[in-house]
């Protein structure tokens, strides 16, 4: 395999690992809420991923483009889920977990 072929394989594998590594975090936010994550960290992470996406566009590196776009989507989902669970938990705290049939 040529150096170019190896760089594509390595870039794709690295991008896949870093993208998929965020999936357990999204699942944890879904199950437990996102209290442990800061909006600052999520924002900086998203900015970094979007910069890598831009870099991939400039150098036309398909592996960098695809994996960072997928990661950006996951970060956006995680941020939205964090905001939703925070709102939901606040509502529960204010209402005292009042049920419909109570």
Secondary structure, 3 states (H helix, E strand, C coil): CCHHHHHHHHHHHHHHHHHHCCHHHHHHHHHHCCCCCCHHHHHHHHHHHHHHHHHHHHHCCHHHHHHHHHHHHHHHHHHHHHHHHHHHHHHHHHHCCCCCCC
